[in-house]
């Protein structure tokens, strides 16, 4: 039986708050990323490689919760910029391994200003942002797990 409750106002919907927060973070980072010559999605790819260099395209896509077909053009542009090298895995020619170049490693230090910018722009403490990040990750993981069980029931 359908619920008779009125739909939530836009500002009461968590999806809208998360979307707006994501857009605001992107706008906060954009001027700094523009000066560095990379986009936000490219920054995320580099962040995944700073965690685990010499990763396959599939592993990077999994870490970013994206499709390989979405990550591949980002990697091509990062390679053109001299930040990564892409090479076929000799043990499995179908697999492409991505490695940071010296410039790609150096970019990590150059992006440290992003966290400082976010902290300053938010007016929050480091602990506030850590708590929000933890809570959002818990929500993300719960929704992802729920979505996985929904897919397995089909």
C-alpha positions, 0 to 999 in steps of 0.5 A: 500500500503506497504511503500517504506521507507528503514528499520530503522538501528538497532541503530535507532530502539527503541526496540533495544535500550530498549533491550540493556538498559535492558540487561545492567541494568541486567549486572550492577545488577548481581554481587550485586544480586549474592552476595545477593543470588537472581536473577533479576526476584526474585528481581522484585518479592520481589519489588512487595511484598515490595510494597504490601505484602500478595499478591496473585500469580495473583496480583504479576504476574499482577504487573510484567506484567507476567503470573502466570506460570512464577511467580510460580517457582520464588516464589517457589525458594524464599520460599526455600530461606526463603524470602517468605511464600506461603499459600492457601487463606482460603476464596478461596483454589484455590488462593495462598497468598504470604507473606514476611518473616522477611528475605524477609523484611530485603532483601529490605535494602540489595538491596538499593545498586542496585540504587546506583550502577546504578546511578554510572555506568550510569554517569547520575543524579537522575533526568536524570534517573527519566525522562528516567524511566517516558518516558519509562513507558509512552511508555510501557503503550501506547503500552500496551493499543494499544495491548489491543485494538488490541486484542479486535478487533479480 
